[in-house]
Amino acid sequence: MQYREFDLPDAALWATFFDPVSFLNILEVDHHTKNYVDVGWGFGTFLIPAAKIVSGSVIGIDINEE
């Protein structure tokens, strides 16, 4: 059940909005982080960089199957 309909910008444009590694550093996500869960992960903007950093599991949950 999707509560709100919206469209994300094109993936290339979306990638220009954030510096995911800087945000993860601010949140103190690093190699000491055991597990990382990203709810509403969309294009994987933070999920994919987190997977390269954390020492444990990375899980992405999104309402949209795409």
C-alpha positions in Angstrom: 0.0 0.0 0.0 1.6 3.2 -1.2 0.5 6.3 0.8 1.7 9.0 -1.5 2.4 9.0 -5.2 5.5 10.9 -6.3 8.2 10.6 -8.9 11.9 10.9 -8.2 13.9 13.0 -10.6 16.1 11.3 -13.1 18.8 9.2 -11.4 21.6 11.4 -12.9 20.0 14.6 -11.7 19.3 13.0 -8.3 23.0 12.1 -7.9 23.9 15.8 -8.0 21.7 16.6 -5.0 23.8 14.9 -2.3 27.3 13.9 -1.2 26.3 10.6 0.4 29.8 9.8 1.8 29.8 13.2 3.6 26.4 12.5 5.1 27.4 9.1 6.2 30.5 10.5 7.9 28.4 13.1 9.7 26.1 10.2 10.9 29.3 8.4 12.0 28.6 5.4 9.7 32.0 3.8 9.3 33.8 0.5 9.4 32.8 0.2 13.1 29.1 0.1 12.0 27.8 -3.4 12.3 24.5 -3.1 10.4 22.9 -0.4 8.3 19.2 -0.3 7.3 17.9 2.3 4.8 14.2 2.7 4.7 12.9 4.3 1.5 16.2 3.8 -0.3 15.1 4.8 -3.8 18.1 4.9 -6.1 20.4 3.6 -3.4 22.0 7.0 -2.9 23.1 6.2 0.6 22.7 2.5 0.6 25.3 1.7 -1.9 28.1 3.8 -0.4 27.2 2.5 3.0 27.6 -1.1 1.7 31.2 -0.2 0.9 31.9 1.2 4.4 30.2 -0.8 7.1 31.5 -4.1 8.4 28.2 -5.9 8.7 25.0 -6.2 6.8 23.3 -3.5 4.7 19.5 -3.8 4.1 17.4 -1.6 1.9 13.6 -1.4 2.3 11.4 0.4 -0.2 7.7 0.4 -0.9 8.3 0.6 -4.6 9.4 -2.7 -6.2 11.3 -0.9 -9.0 
